[in-house]
Amino acid sequence: MSPAGLVTVSFPFDAVTQAQLRKVRPRGSWDVASKTWYFPFSAFEILQKQLGKRFAIHEELSQWVTWFRDPLPSLPSYKEIIASSDFDQVDDIRKPLPHQKVGACWLLQRRGAILADEMGLGKTLTALLAARAMVGARFMKVIVVAPVSLHSHWYREASSLRLQIDLQSWSRLPKELPSCGALLIVDEAHFAQSLKAKRTQSLLRLARHPRLRAIWMISGTPMKNGRPKELYPLLAAIGHPLGIDKGRFEADFCRCHFTDLNKKLSLRSSETNTLYKLHRLIKPVMLHRSKQELLDLPLNSRKEHLVHLTDLEQRGFDHRLSLVLEDYRERVQQGLVSSQAESLVTLNYLRQISTEFKLQAASKLLNHFINKQQGIVVFSSFINPLCLIKKYVGGDLLTGLQSPKERDKAVLRFQQRQSDLLLATYGSGGLGFTLHRARHVFLLDRPWTPGDVAQAEGRCHRIGMQDSMTSHWFKLGFVDQLVDGILTSKSGNIEVLFGSRKILLKCGNLSLMLDKCVEAFEDTISKS
């Protein structure tokens, strides 16, 4: 068995055997590098007939075959499961909302499904309600895969339903499932977006296990970067027909997207129709609902703050940018680095410099809201600016450098009004925490993907909030315009300002876009 739960066939090259294996259905794939065939487990019986006694069967595969030939008892019918379930029974003051009960019923109808409701609609409770109904109908283990930082949240929600769960982290997934059968719930399912990643392969192994009753994937951003190919591992995990052949999927649905990470999504009318077709095909297994259509939440507005620097600050800002850009150009010209790889590194340096020069303006607004005792969450891609705010303004940090207990403590202090300011990185604060006490969300800079922006704002705009929320986007210089343009542009063009000058960039290769910005920036500096 492969790490991803596929049957492997390895042998010294033999043209006759190769010809036999090409005819096997379900179809397998030949890997030239390892000289190995990979087949879905359902092809085992045919492989055994074709190859006879010429091949030894590994002990691990034999165990899977034994389980396959001794299947689990079938589940009661869907109507029987629903009739015996009580979705209103929760051991706290909450009552599941109608959309959560509808979502639980929807999951119970499917062996493989993707619950992709927007952040803030209570997907955790929805999945656990359905899981409790499954366990009530037939005994099985409920295994939840989630980031370690969210384990306490899952334990609390499961405890309120009197449901026992086995929590696993993404970094240490088990190789096997219990012989009694298991229901697999996968939180933050977008973590499995690369088939080459070990965690994705481990997840696929569990998803293909003979002792799996059902698998439900949970993610508010199943296509975090907006690319259809990011959906493929999720479709493969739930057993969707589109997840059988990766090459066919990419040929049918990914041609309209650039495969290079440095290239922007670009769609034509025919390609848009391709995405509509994909949407129709996956709609039966993906439930995506918005807060706007389901809940009457307080208003969430967005406000841009253009940061203006003094002449002295502007000279310092331009000088620091010039140093980074000069180093970038020299390294590329000398052939020390790949221009495309270095452009991402350089842009990150430029983003951090811009973020640090926004701190004075952001601090003034922070102090204004803190004096009014209004909850504020500040997001940044960089830890250093957050540490500077903590030093001079106050607040609690929420970053990946803290232990899960420290992060839980920081969130609890904020939610219980012991602190009015929470300083979070996108990777930590935008991951599963409930921060509905926030009245204001500060985005000092923006992450690379729209999904991370949605995750950050969605942590605060959700069930339980009492007042309206304002999301403050701080912008300074061409770097923010470039990144924000990539995030929000629909026309494919980005307007970047350099003082009184402006240039129009066409979304495409990031290195070329950066080079054009560098030339315009250097021209502006020389004229000034």
Number of C-alpha atoms within 10 A of each C-alpha: 20 14 16 22 23 23 20 19 19 11 11 8 10 8 9 8 13 13 10 12 21 13 11 15 14 13 14 21 14 16 10 8 6 8 12 17 19 18 24 19 21 15 16 19 10 14 19 13 9 15 13 10 9 8 12 9 12 10 10 9 18 12 12 18 16 11 15 15 10 11 11 15 9 8 13 12 11 14 10 11 20 19 10 11 16 12 22 14 14 17 12 10 6 10 12 15 18 12 16 21 19 13 22 24 20 19 25 22 16 16 15 23 27 28 27 22 21 21 26 26 23 17 22 19 21 23 25 22 29 25 27 21 20 24 17 14 18 15 12 19 22 23 19 22 24 22 19 16 21 20 17 14 16 18 15 11 18 20 15 16 18 13 16 14 19 11 20 17 18 23 13 11 18 13 13 14 19 10 13 14 21 22 23 24 25 26 25 21 26 22 19 25 19 16 15 10 11 17 21 23 22 22 26 23 22 23 26 20 21 23 23 22 21 21 25 27 24 25 22 27 21 27 19 22 18 16 17 20 20 20 21 23 23 28 21 19 26 22 18 16 12 18 18 19 14 15 10 12 18 17 10 15 20 19 15 20 18 15 14 11 12 17 16 21 19 15 17 9 7 10 16 14 13 18 17 12 14 16 13 10 14 17 12 12 20 22 17 16 17 14 17 10 7 12 14 9 17 14 12 15 11 12 11 11 14 13 16 14 16 8 9 8 12 13 13 14 17 14 13 16 20 17 10 15 23 13 12 20 17 12 15 15 12 8 10 10 14 12 19 17 13 17 23 15 13 18 21 17 16 20 24 21 18 24 25 19 19 22 19 13 15 21 14 11 12 24 14 11 17 17 9 9 14 17 23 27 28 28 29 23 23 20 18 13 21 27 16 13 22 16 10 9 14 19 22 23 24 29 21 16 11 14 13 19 12 16 23 18 14 21 21 15 16 23 18 10 14 10 20 25 29 26 25 26 22 24 17 20 28 24 18 24 20 24 28 22 24 26 23 25 23 23 26 28 26 22 23 16 17 18 19 19 18 16 24 30 26 23 23 28 32 22 20 13 18 14 15 14 24 19 21 18 18 22 22 20 19 21 22 22 16 22 19 20 18 22 18 12 16 13 10 16 14 21 14 20 18 15 10 6 10 12 13 13 18 14 21 18 15 22 19 17 19 20 16 14 21 19 12 17 20 16 12 14 14 7 6 6
